[in-house]
Each structure stands twice: as C-alpha cells, then as structure tokens.
Amino acid sequence: MPTPTSWSVYLLQCRDGSYYCGISNDVQARFQAHVQGRGARYTRAHPPVCILASRSYPDRASAARAEWQVKQLPRDRKLAWLLGETGVVALT
C-alpha cells in the first residue's frame, strides 16, 4: 500500500474499452472523481469502469515522468508496463 505522501500512476479502463492514464496521490478518490464526471475531460466523454493497475512513486515529479512514459507506449504495452511484467522496456 502506498504511503500517504507517495504518488501513483494509474490506468483506467473506460466504458468504450479505451484506457486513461493519470497520476494522483489518492487513486481511489481520483477514480471516484472521474466516475462522477469531475475528473479529466477525457473521462467525462469516456466514463471509466475500473482501475486496471497503478504503480507508486516517491514524489510527484517521478510519477509525472512515468505517466509520460506510459502515454508513449502502444496500447497493448501500457497495462503490461504498469503491472511490471518482464520483457516490457520503459522509455527513458
């Protein structure tokens, strides 16, 4: 479980099957904001149905860099990267 001051990169699955990637220091609260239409513009148009994965980072800056890396990956590699599966190379 992440510490209260840690930040996380999270990946949501939306109703239309698309993915949304973001960062937060409280993933559950941020997910609820997305569900209630108070999240990102993308999730207002593509409502999320579940949190697929999240990965913790020690600070906001490292989480933001990781979020950018995930967003550069092809769709099929995003979930694998967040789950830490072997054979998936993160961009640096």
PDB file as gemmi writes it, atoms N, CA and C in Angstrom:
CRYST1    1.000    1.000    1.000  90.00  90.00  90.00 P 1                      
ATOM      1  N   MET A   1       0.842  -1.182   0.000  1.00  0.00           N  
ATOM      2  CA  MET A   1       0.000   0.000   0.000  1.00  0.00           C  
ATOM      3  C   MET A   1       0.888   1.247   0.000  1.00  0.00           C  
ATOM      4  N   PRO A   2       0.603   2.211  -0.871  1.00  0.00           N  
ATOM      5  CA  PRO A   2       1.435   3.402  -0.920  1.00  0.00           C  
ATOM      6  C   PRO A   2       1.303   4.245   0.352  1.00  0.00           C  
ATOM      7  N   THR A   3       2.364   4.968   0.665  1.00  0.00           N  
ATOM      8  CA  THR A   3       2.302   5.869   1.804  1.00  0.00           C  
ATOM      9  C   THR A   3       1.464   7.089   1.431  1.00  0.00           C  
ATOM     10  N   PRO A   4       0.912   7.820   2.413  1.00  0.00           N  
ATOM     11  CA  PRO A   4       0.052   8.961   2.106  1.00  0.00           C  
ATOM     12  C   PRO A   4       0.717  10.033   1.242  1.00  0.00           C  
ATOM     13  N   THR A   5       2.051  10.164   1.316  1.00  0.00           N  
ATOM     14  CA  THR A   5       2.727  11.188   0.539  1.00  0.00           C  
ATOM     15  C   THR A   5       3.213  10.685  -0.811  1.00  0.00           C  
ATOM     16  N   SER A   6       3.042   9.417  -1.105  1.00  0.00           N  
ATOM     17  CA  SER A   6       3.503   8.902  -2.390  1.00  0.00           C  
ATOM     18  C   SER A   6       2.503   9.244  -3.491  1.00  0.00           C  
ATOM     19  N   TRP A   7       2.981   9.248  -4.682  1.00  0.00           N  
ATOM     20  CA  TRP A   7       2.156   9.490  -5.861  1.00  0.00           C  
ATOM     21  C   TRP A   7       2.099   8.220  -6.676  1.00  0.00           C  
ATOM     22  N   SER A   8       1.031   8.045  -7.420  1.00  0.00           N  
ATOM     23  CA  SER A   8       0.853   6.839  -8.228  1.00  0.00           C  
ATOM     24  C   SER A   8       0.476   7.196  -9.652  1.00  0.00           C  
ATOM     25  N   VAL A   9       0.943   6.363 -10.570  1.00  0.00           N  
ATOM     26  CA  VAL A   9       0.467   6.381 -11.952  1.00  0.00           C  
ATOM     27  C   VAL A   9      -0.618   5.324 -12.000  1.00  0.00           C  
ATOM     28  N   TYR A  10      -1.760   5.661 -12.577  1.00  0.00           N  
ATOM     29  CA  TYR A  10      -2.848   4.694 -12.644  1.00  0.00           C  
ATOM     30  C   TYR A  10      -3.380   4.590 -14.067  1.00  0.00           C  
ATOM     31  N   LEU A  11      -3.959   3.449 -14.362  1.00  0.00           N  
ATOM     32  CA  LEU A  11      -4.528   3.190 -15.678  1.00  0.00           C  
ATOM     33  C   LEU A  11      -5.973   2.755 -15.491  1.00  0.00           C  
ATOM     34  N   LEU A  12      -6.892   3.487 -16.116  1.00  0.00           N  
ATOM     35  CA  LEU A  12      -8.315   3.175 -16.043  1.00  0.00           C  
ATOM     36  C   LEU A  12      -8.775   2.552 -17.348  1.00  0.00           C  
ATOM     37  N   GLN A  13      -9.755   1.683 -17.251  1.00  0.00           N  
ATOM     38  CA  GLN A  13     -10.423   1.202 -18.453  1.00  0.00           C  
ATOM     39  C   GLN A  13     -11.742   1.944 -18.546  1.00  0.00           C  
ATOM     40  N   CYS A  14     -12.010   2.496 -19.711  1.00  0.00           N  
ATOM     41  CA  CYS A  14     -13.232   3.271 -19.924  1.00  0.00           C  
ATOM     42  C   CYS A  14     -14.308   2.400 -20.544  1.00  0.00           C  
ATOM     43  N   ARG A  15     -15.534   2.888 -20.490  1.00  0.00           N  
ATOM     44  CA  ARG A  15     -16.696   2.131 -20.965  1.00  0.00           C  
ATOM     45  C   ARG A  15     -16.549   1.686 -22.415  1.00  0.00           C  
ATOM     46  N   ASP A  16     -15.896   2.499 -23.243  1.00  0.00           N  
ATOM     47  CA  ASP A  16     -15.728   2.156 -24.659  1.00  0.00           C  
ATOM     48  C   ASP A  16     -14.505   1.271 -24.919  1.00  0.00           C  
ATOM     49  N   GLY A  17     -13.834   0.825 -23.850  1.00  0.00           N  
ATOM     50  CA  GLY A  17     -12.670  -0.050 -23.986  1.00  0.00           C  
ATOM     51  C   GLY A  17     -11.350   0.687 -24.046  1.00  0.00           C  
ATOM     52  N   SER A  18     -11.375   2.004 -24.114  1.00  0.00           N  
ATOM     53  CA  SER A  18     -10.134   2.776 -24.158  1.00  0.00           C  
ATOM     54  C   SER A  18      -9.505   2.834 -22.763  1.00  0.00           C  
ATOM     55  N   TYR A  19      -8.241   3.257 -22.731  1.00  0.00           N  
ATOM     56  CA  TYR A  19      -7.514   3.420 -21.486  1.00  0.00           C  
ATOM     57  C   TYR A  19      -7.321   4.905 -21.201  1.00  0.00           C  
ATOM     58  N   TYR A  20      -7.259   5.248 -19.917  1.00  0.00           N  
ATOM     59  CA  TYR A  20      -6.895   6.587 -19.489  1.00  0.00           C  
ATOM     60  C   TYR A  20      -5.788   6.440 -18.452  1.00  0.00           C  
ATOM     61  N   CYS A  21      -4.711   7.181 -18.614  1.00  0.00           N  
ATOM     62  CA  CYS A  21      -3.584   7.145 -17.690  1.00  0.00           C  
ATOM     63  C   CYS A  21      -3.477   8.492 -16.993  1.00  0.00           C  
ATOM     64  N   GLY A  22      -3.259   8.473 -15.683  1.00  0.00           N  
ATOM     65  CA  GLY A  22      -3.095   9.704 -14.927  1.00  0.00           C  
ATOM     66  C   GLY A  22      -2.254   9.480 -13.693  1.00  0.00           C  
ATOM     67  N   ILE A  23      -2.065  10.548 -12.915  1.00  0.00           N  
ATOM     68  CA  ILE A  23      -1.331  10.438 -11.656  1.00  0.00           C  
ATOM     69  C   ILE A  23      -2.192  11.015 -10.541  1.00  0.00           C  
ATOM     70  N   SER A  24      -1.955  10.519  -9.331  1.00  0.00           N  
ATOM     71  CA  SER A  24      -2.685  11.009  -8.162  1.00  0.00           C  
ATOM     72  C   SER A  24      -1.959  10.572  -6.901  1.00  0.00           C  
ATOM     73  N   ASN A  25      -2.216  11.292  -5.814  1.00  0.00           N  
ATOM     74  CA  ASN A  25      -1.701  10.839  -4.521  1.00  0.00           C  
ATOM     75  C   ASN A  25      -2.789  10.086  -3.755  1.00  0.00           C  
ATOM     76  N   ASP A  26      -3.973   9.923  -4.372  1.00  0.00           N  
ATOM     77  CA  ASP A  26      -5.066   9.117  -3.812  1.00  0.00           C  
ATOM     78  C   ASP A  26      -5.859   8.547  -4.988  1.00  0.00           C  
ATOM     79  N   VAL A  27      -5.444   7.390  -5.458  1.00  0.00           N  
ATOM     80  CA  VAL A  27      -6.013   6.807  -6.676  1.00  0.00           C  
ATOM     81  C   VAL A  27      -7.508   6.525  -6.527  1.00  0.00           C  
ATOM     82  N   GLN A  28      -7.939   6.001  -5.392  1.00  0.00           N  
ATOM     83  CA  GLN A  28      -9.358   5.690  -5.216  1.00  0.00           C  
ATOM     84  C   GLN A  28     -10.217   6.949  -5.278  1.00  0.00           C  
ATOM     85  N   ALA A  29      -9.786   8.010  -4.616  1.00  0.00           N  
ATOM     86  CA  ALA A  29     -10.541   9.267  -4.640  1.00  0.00           C  
ATOM     87  C   ALA A  29     -10.551   9.858  -6.045  1.00  0.00           C  
ATOM     88  N   ARG A  30      -9.426   9.775  -6.740  1.00  0.00           N  
ATOM     89  CA  ARG A  30      -9.362  10.302  -8.106  1.00  0.00           C  
ATOM     90  C   ARG A  30     -10.260   9.497  -9.033  1.00  0.00           C  
ATOM     91  N   PHE A  31     -10.295   8.175  -8.866  1.00  0.00           N  
ATOM     92  CA  PHE A  31     -11.187   7.334  -9.668  1.00  0.00           C  
ATOM     93  C   PHE A  31     -12.636   7.755  -9.450  1.00  0.00           C  
ATOM     94  N   GLN A  32     -13.022   7.974  -8.201  1.00  0.00           N  
ATOM     95  CA  GLN A  32     -14.394   8.402  -7.909  1.00  0.00           C  
ATOM     96  C   GLN A  32     -14.698   9.754  -8.555  1.00  0.00           C  
ATOM     97  N   ALA A  33     -13.731  10.646  -8.571  1.00  0.00           N  
ATOM     98  CA  ALA A  33     -13.921  11.939  -9.242  1.00  0.00           C  
ATOM     99  C   ALA A  33     -14.161  11.730 -10.732  1.00  0.00           C  
ATOM    100  N   HIS A  34     -13.400  10.828 -11.337  1.00  0.00           N  
ATOM    101  CA  HIS A  34     -13.604  10.518 -12.764  1.00  0.00           C  
ATOM    102  C   HIS A  34     -15.000   9.945 -12.987  1.00  0.00           C  
ATOM    103  N   VAL A  35     -15.414   9.019 -12.146  1.00  0.00           N  
ATOM    104  CA  VAL A  35     -16.729   8.373 -12.278  1.00  0.00           C  
ATOM    105  C   VAL A  35     -17.850   9.406 -12.167  1.00  0.00           C  
ATOM    106  N   GLN A  36     -17.680  10.373 -11.272  1.00  0.00           N  
ATOM    107  CA  GLN A  36     -18.706  11.383 -11.045  1.00  0.00           C  
ATOM    108  C   GLN A  36     -18.643  12.542 -12.041  1.00  0.00           C  
ATOM    109  N   GLY A  37     -17.747  12.444 -13.036  1.00  0.00           N  
ATOM    110  CA  GLY A  37     -17.656  13.488 -14.047  1.00  0.00           C  
ATOM    111  C   GLY A  37     -16.856  14.702 -13.624  1.00  0.00           C  
ATOM    112  N   ARG A  38     -16.091  14.589 -12.533  1.00  0.00           N  
ATOM    113  CA  ARG A  38     -15.285  15.701 -12.042  1.00  0.00           C  
ATOM    114  C   ARG A  38     -13.800  15.492 -12.320  1.00  0.00           C  
ATOM    115  N   GLY A  39     -13.486  14.507 -13.161  1.00  0.00           N  
ATOM    116  CA  GLY A  39     -12.093  14.215 -13.473  1.00  0.00           C  
ATOM    117  C   GLY A  39     -11.661  14.926 -14.735  1.00  0.00           C  
ATOM    118  N   ALA A  40     -10.835  14.285 -15.480  1.00  0.00           N  
ATOM    119  CA  ALA A  40     -10.306  14.851 -16.721  1.00  0.00           C  
ATOM    120  C   ALA A  40     -11.385  14.953 -17.799  1.00  0.00           C  
ATOM    121  N   ARG A  41     -11.164  15.832 -18.739  1.00  0.00           N  
ATOM    122  CA  ARG A  41     -12.099  15.996 -19.860  1.00  0.00           C  
ATOM    123  C   ARG A  41     -12.305  14.665 -20.596  1.00  0.00           C  
ATOM    124  N   TYR A  42     -11.215  13.899 -20.760  1.00  0.00           N  
ATOM    125  CA  TYR A  42     -11.323  12.625 -21.474  1.00  0.00           C  
ATOM    126  C   TYR A  42     -12.292  11.680 -20.777  1.00  0.00           C  
ATOM    127  N   THR A  43     -12.220  11.598 -19.457  1.00  0.00           N  
ATOM    128  CA  THR A  43     -13.090  10.649 -18.749  1.00  0.00           C  
ATOM    129  C   THR A  43     -14.523  11.150 -18.613  1.00  0.00           C  
ATOM    130  N   ARG A  44     -14.752  12.431 -18.841  1.00  0.00           N  
ATOM    131  CA  ARG A  44     -16.135  12.910 -18.895  1.00  0.00           C  
ATOM    132  C   ARG A  44     -16.790  12.404 -20.177  1.00  0.00           C  
ATOM    133  N   ALA A  45     -16.025  12.316 -21.260  1.00  0.00           N  
ATOM    134  CA  ALA A  45     -16.541  11.821 -22.536  1.00  0.00           C  
ATOM    135  C   ALA A  45     -16.485  10.298 -22.636  1.00  0.00           C  
ATOM    136  N   HIS A  46     -15.566   9.688 -21.888  1.00  0.00           N  
ATOM    137  CA  HIS A  46     -15.355   8.237 -21.898  1.00  0.00           C  
ATOM    138  C   HIS A  46     -15.364   7.761 -20.450  1.00  0.00           C  
ATOM    139  N   PRO A  47     -16.535   7.572 -19.839  1.00  0.00           N  
ATOM    140  CA  PRO A  47     -16.599   7.226 -18.412  1.00  0.00           C  
ATOM    141  C   PRO A  47     -15.807   5.967 -18.061  1.00  0.00           C  
ATOM    142  N   PRO A  48     -15.036   6.026 -16.984  1.00  0.00           N  
ATOM    143  CA  PRO A  48     -14.253   4.857 -16.574  1.00  0.00           C  
ATOM    144  C   PRO A  48     -15.127   3.818 -15.878  1.00  0.00           C  
ATOM    145  N   VAL A  49     -14.726   2.552 -16.024  1.00  0.00           N  
ATOM    146  CA  VAL A  49     -15.453   1.468 -15.363  1.00  0.00           C  
ATOM    147  C   VAL A  49     -14.621   0.806 -14.271  1.00  0.00           C  
ATOM    148  N   CYS A  50     -13.294   0.841 -14.400  1.00  0.00           N  
ATOM    149  CA  CYS A  50     -12.460   0.217 -13.371  1.00  0.00           C  
ATOM    150  C   CYS A  50     -11.031   0.722 -13.439  1.00  0.00           C  
ATOM    151  N   ILE A  51     -10.326   0.531 -12.320  1.00  0.00           N  
ATOM    152  CA  ILE A  51      -8.890   0.799 -12.259  1.00  0.00           C  
ATOM    153  C   ILE A  51      -8.202  -0.494 -12.683  1.00  0.00           C  
ATOM    154  N   LEU A  52      -7.430  -0.435 -13.751  1.00  0.00           N  
ATOM    155  CA  LEU A  52      -6.731  -1.629 -14.213  1.00  0.00           C  
ATOM    156  C   LEU A  52      -5.468  -1.890 -13.407  1.00  0.00           C  
ATOM    157  N   ALA A  53      -4.713  -0.840 -13.112  1.00  0.00           N  
ATOM    158  CA  ALA A  53      -3.450  -1.007 -12.396  1.00  0.00           C  
ATOM    159  C   ALA A  53      -2.966   0.340 -11.906  1.00  0.00           C  
ATOM    160  N   SER A  54      -2.058   0.292 -10.943  1.00  0.00           N  
ATOM    161  CA  SER A  54      -1.380   1.512 -10.501  1.00  0.00           C  
ATOM    162  C   SER A  54       0.005   1.133 -10.006  1.00  0.00           C  
ATOM    163  N   ARG A  55       0.895   2.107 -10.044  1.00  0.00           N  
ATOM    164  CA  ARG A  55       2.255   1.896  -9.569  1.00  0.00           C  
ATOM    165  C   ARG A  55       2.665   3.136  -8.780  1.00  0.00           C  
ATOM    166  N   SER A  56       3.228   2.932  -7.615  1.00  0.00           N  
ATOM    167  CA  SER A  56       3.603   4.040  -6.723  1.00  0.00           C  
ATOM    168  C   SER A  56       4.985   4.591  -7.035  1.00  0.00           C  
ATOM    169  N   TYR A  57       5.130   5.899  -6.767  1.00  0.00           N  
ATOM    170  CA  TYR A  57       6.393   6.616  -6.942  1.00  0.00           C  
ATOM    171  C   TYR A  57       6.598   7.505  -5.722  1.00  0.00           C  
ATOM    172  N   PRO A  58       7.842   7.844  -5.387  1.00  0.00           N  
ATOM    173  CA  PRO A  58       8.101   8.590  -4.157  1.00  0.00           C  
ATOM    174  C   PRO A  58       7.664  10.052  -4.186  1.00  0.00           C  
ATOM    175  N   ASP A  59       7.535  10.638  -5.385  1.00  0.00           N  
ATOM    176  CA  ASP A  59       7.154  12.041  -5.458  1.00  0.00           C  
ATOM    177  C   ASP A  59       6.401  12.325  -6.756  1.00  0.00           C  
ATOM    178  N   ARG A  60       5.819  13.507  -6.825  1.00  0.00           N  
ATOM    179  CA  ARG A  60       5.008  13.881  -7.984  1.00  0.00           C  
ATOM    180  C   ARG A  60       5.830  13.938  -9.271  1.00  0.00           C  
ATOM    181  N   ALA A  61       7.050  14.453  -9.185  1.00  0.00           N  
ATOM    182  CA  ALA A  61       7.882  14.587 -10.382  1.00  0.00           C  
ATOM    183  C   ALA A  61       8.174  13.232 -11.020  1.00  0.00           C  
ATOM    184  N   SER A  62       8.530  12.241 -10.223  1.00  0.00           N  
ATOM    185  CA  SER A  62       8.825  10.925 -10.787  1.00  0.00           C  
ATOM    186  C   SER A  62       7.548  10.260 -11.316  1.00  0.00           C  
ATOM    187  N   ALA A  63       6.416  10.500 -10.667  1.00  0.00           N  
ATOM    188  CA  ALA A  63       5.146   9.965 -11.162  1.00  0.00           C  
ATOM    189  C   ALA A  63       4.775  10.614 -12.497  1.00  0.00           C  
ATOM    190  N   ALA A  64       4.999  11.908 -12.613  1.00  0.00           N  
ATOM    191  CA  ALA A  64       4.689  12.611 -13.869  1.00  0.00           C  
ATOM    192  C   ALA A  64       5.579  12.112 -15.008  1.00  0.00           C  
ATOM    193  N   ARG A  65       6.851  11.852 -14.725  1.00  0.00           N  
ATOM    194  CA  ARG A  65       7.741  11.297 -15.757  1.00  0.00           C  
ATOM    195  C   ARG A  65       7.274   9.908 -16.176  1.00  0.00           C  
ATOM    196  N   ALA A  66       6.883   9.096 -15.201  1.00  0.00           N  
ATOM    197  CA  ALA A  66       6.406   7.751 -15.502  1.00  0.00           C  
ATOM    198  C   ALA A  66       5.099   7.805 -16.301  1.00  0.00           C  
ATOM    199  N   GLU A  67       4.219   8.742 -15.960  1.00  0.00           N  
ATOM    200  CA  GLU A  67       2.970   8.896 -16.705  1.00  0.00           C  
ATOM    201  C   GLU A  67       3.273   9.201 -18.169  1.00  0.00           C  
ATOM    202  N   TRP A  68       4.213  10.103 -18.408  1.00  0.00           N  
ATOM    203  CA  TRP A  68       4.592  10.444 -19.778  1.00  0.00           C  
ATOM    204  C   TRP A  68       5.107   9.208 -20.506  1.00  0.00           C  
ATOM    205  N   GLN A  69       5.927   8.399 -19.811  1.00  0.00           N  
ATOM    206  CA  GLN A  69       6.457   7.183 -20.422  1.00  0.00           C  
ATOM    207  C   GLN A  69       5.335   6.227 -20.804  1.00  0.00           C  
ATOM    208  N   VAL A  70       4.380   6.034 -19.918  1.00  0.00           N  
ATOM    209  CA  VAL A  70       3.255   5.136 -20.199  1.00  0.00           C  
ATOM    210  C   VAL A  70       2.470   5.647 -21.398  1.00  0.00           C  
ATOM    211  N   LYS A  71       2.250   6.943 -21.464  1.00  0.00           N  
ATOM    212  CA  LYS A  71       1.471   7.504 -22.568  1.00  0.00           C  
ATOM    213  C   LYS A  71       2.173   7.352 -23.914  1.00  0.00           C  
ATOM    214  N   GLN A  72       3.483   7.137 -23.910  1.00  0.00           N  
ATOM    215  CA  GLN A  72       4.228   6.937 -25.152  1.00  0.00           C  
ATOM    216  C   GLN A  72       4.151   5.490 -25.650  1.00  0.00           C  
ATOM    217  N   LEU A  73       3.777   4.574 -24.766  1.00  0.00           N  
ATOM    218  CA  LEU A  73       3.729   3.160 -25.121  1.00  0.00           C  
ATOM    219  C   LEU A  73       2.505   2.836 -25.973  1.00  0.00           C  
ATOM    220  N   PRO A  74       2.616   1.821 -26.843  1.00  0.00           N  
ATOM    221  CA  PRO A  74       1.429   1.357 -27.558  1.00  0.00           C  
ATOM    222  C   PRO A  74       0.420   0.779 -26.564  1.00  0.00           C  
ATOM    223  N   ARG A  75      -0.829   0.800 -26.927  1.00  0.00           N  
ATOM    224  CA  ARG A  75      -1.915   0.357 -26.046  1.00  0.00           C  
ATOM    225  C   ARG A  75      -1.645  -0.998 -25.403  1.00  0.00           C  
ATOM    226  N   ASP A  76      -1.210  -1.968 -26.179  1.00  0.00           N  
ATOM    227  CA  ASP A  76      -1.036  -3.326 -25.654  1.00  0.00           C  
ATOM    228  C   ASP A  76       0.100  -3.429 -24.638  1.00  0.00           C  
ATOM    229  N   ARG A  77       0.991  -2.446 -24.602  1.00  0.00           N  
ATOM    230  CA  ARG A  77       2.109  -2.494 -23.646  1.00  0.00           C  
ATOM    231  C   ARG A  77       1.864  -1.660 -22.399  1.00  0.00           C  
ATOM    232  N   LYS A  78       0.818  -0.816 -22.384  1.00  0.00           N  
ATOM    233  CA  LYS A  78       0.572   0.051 -21.230  1.00  0.00           C  
ATOM    234  C   LYS A  78       0.256  -0.743 -19.972  1.00  0.00           C  
ATOM    235  N   LEU A  79      -0.671  -1.662 -20.054  1.00  0.00           N  
ATOM    236  CA  LEU A  79      -1.046  -2.451 -18.883  1.00  0.00           C  
ATOM    237  C   LEU A  79       0.118  -3.325 -18.432  1.00  0.00           C  
ATOM    238  N   ALA A  80       0.829  -3.920 -19.365  1.00  0.00           N  
ATOM    239  CA  ALA A  80       1.975  -4.756 -19.018  1.00  0.00           C  
ATOM    240  C   ALA A  80       3.032  -3.935 -18.280  1.00  0.00           C  
ATOM    241  N   TRP A  81       3.270  -2.705 -18.703  1.00  0.00           N  
ATOM    242  CA  TRP A  81       4.263  -1.859 -18.052  1.00  0.00           C  
ATOM    243  C   TRP A  81       3.836  -1.536 -16.618  1.00  0.00           C  
ATOM    244  N   LEU A  82       2.585  -1.177 -16.444  1.00  0.00           N  
ATOM    245  CA  LEU A  82       2.121  -0.840 -15.095  1.00  0.00           C  
ATOM    246  C   LEU A  82       2.123  -2.048 -14.168  1.00  0.00           C  
ATOM    247  N   LEU A  83       1.875  -3.216 -14.721  1.00  0.00           N  
ATOM    248  CA  LEU A  83       1.881  -4.423 -13.898  1.00  0.00           C  
ATOM    249  C   LEU A  83       3.295  -4.939 -13.658  1.00  0.00           C  
ATOM    250  N   GLY A  84       4.279  -4.313 -14.326  1.00  0.00           N  
ATOM    251  CA  GLY A  84       5.672  -4.683 -14.117  1.00  0.00           C  
ATOM    252  C   GLY A  84       6.054  -6.008 -14.736  1.00  0.00           C  
ATOM    253  N   GLU A  85       5.359  -6.393 -15.804  1.00  0.00           N  
ATOM    254  CA  GLU A  85       5.662  -7.666 -16.452  1.00  0.00           C  
ATOM    255  C   GLU A  85       7.029  -7.577 -17.132  1.00  0.00           C  
ATOM    256  N   THR A  86       7.741  -8.684 -17.114  1.00  0.00           N  
ATOM    257  CA  THR A  86       9.067  -8.734 -17.708  1.00  0.00           C  
ATOM    258  C   THR A  86       8.963  -8.648 -19.222  1.00  0.00           C  
ATOM    259  N   GLY A  87      10.030  -8.185 -19.818  1.00  0.00           N  
ATOM    260  CA  GLY A  87      10.054  -8.073 -21.263  1.00  0.00           C  
ATOM    261  C   GLY A  87       9.492  -6.762 -21.776  1.00  0.00           C  
ATOM    262  N   VAL A  88       9.006  -5.929 -20.901  1.00  0.00           N  
ATOM    263  CA  VAL A  88       8.456  -4.637 -21.309  1.00  0.00           C  
ATOM    264  C   VAL A  88       9.492  -3.589 -20.963  1.00  0.00           C  
ATOM    265  N   VAL A  89       9.965  -2.887 -21.953  1.00  0.00           N  
ATOM    266  CA  VAL A  89      11.011  -1.885 -21.753  1.00  0.00           C  
ATOM    267  C   VAL A  89      10.366  -0.512 -21.634  1.00  0.00           C  
ATOM    268  N   ALA A  90      10.634   0.159 -20.533  1.00  0.00           N  
ATOM    269  CA  ALA A  90      10.130   1.519 -20.340  1.00  0.00           C  
ATOM    270  C   ALA A  90      11.002   2.489 -21.133  1.00  0.00           C  
ATOM    271  N   LEU A  91      10.414   3.528 -21.637  1.00  0.00           N  
ATOM    272  CA  LEU A  91      11.166   4.566 -22.337  1.00  0.00           C  
ATOM    273  C   LEU A  91      11.936   5.385 -21.308  1.00  0.00           C  
ATOM    274  N   THR A  92      13.130   5.826 -21.678  1.00  0.00           N  
ATOM    275  CA  THR A  92      13.891   6.658 -20.749  1.00  0.00           C  
ATOM    276  C   THR A  92      14.387   7.903 -21.436  1.00  0.00           C  
TER     277      THR A  92                                                      
END                                                                             
